Amino acid sequence: MGFYKPGANHTTDPKMVRLHKIIWSLIFAGLLTVILGIFVGKADDAIGWIMVVAGGVMTAIGAVLIYVRSTMTSEP
C-alpha cells in the first residue's frame, strides 16, 4: 500500500496515518452498519433503527474527521 510508504507526497507521520485509518474505518463500518440495520429492520424494527442511526452517526463522524484532517498540516 503506497500510502503508508514514504514518497510521492504521502505523509509518514504516525499521527496522520493513525487518523487516516480511523477515518476510513469509521466510514466503512458505519455504512456497513446502516445496510445491516436496513435488513435487520425487516425482522425487528427497533433494533434496525438503532443500527441505522448508529451507522449514520459513525459515518458522519468519519466525514467530519476528513474535514479535520484537511485542515491539519503535516511537518516533513
Secondary structure by P-SEA (a helix, b strand, c coil): cccccccccccccaaaaaaaaaaaaaaaaaaaaaaaaaaaaaacaaaaaaaaaaaaaaaaaaaaaaaaaaaccccc
